[in-house]
Every structure is written in structure tokens, then in C-alpha cells.
Amino acid sequence: MSEVISSCAWLRTEAAAKRCGLSASFLEKMRLANEGPPFSRVGKAVLYGVSDLDSWLLSLRHDGEAA
């Protein structure tokens, strides 16, 4: 089965993790801990919106100053 759903608007966990530079297992652990990017369920499938992934990654960006 293809990892990309509906012409790249939605990604399954493996493809979403790859896009974010994470392992699929780490993304799954974040989801189970109610952390990480927003996701949707369609039946048993877990899907991540490409725009949601991009927004989530941007929200993690730091401006270079130490916290």
C-alpha cells in the first residue's frame, strides 16, 4: 500500500516520520503521549496532514538564542 494518500495531502506514519526526520516509532510514541503533530484516524489508519507537519516543525524552531 502506498504511504501517500490523496495526492500528498495526507501521509501515513512512516512517511510522516521520514518527512520530519524522525523514526516512525518515535512519532508513534509522541502520538501515544499526546505530543507531536496533529493526526487523524480513518478506520485503523493514522494519517498526518502535510500542512500540519510543516506547521508543527515550524513551531519547534528556535531563533538561536539560548533559553
Secondary structure, DSSP 8 states (H G I E B T S, - for coil): --SEETTTTEEEHHHHHHHHT--HHHHHHHHHTT-SS--EEETTEEEEEHHHHHHHHHHT---S---
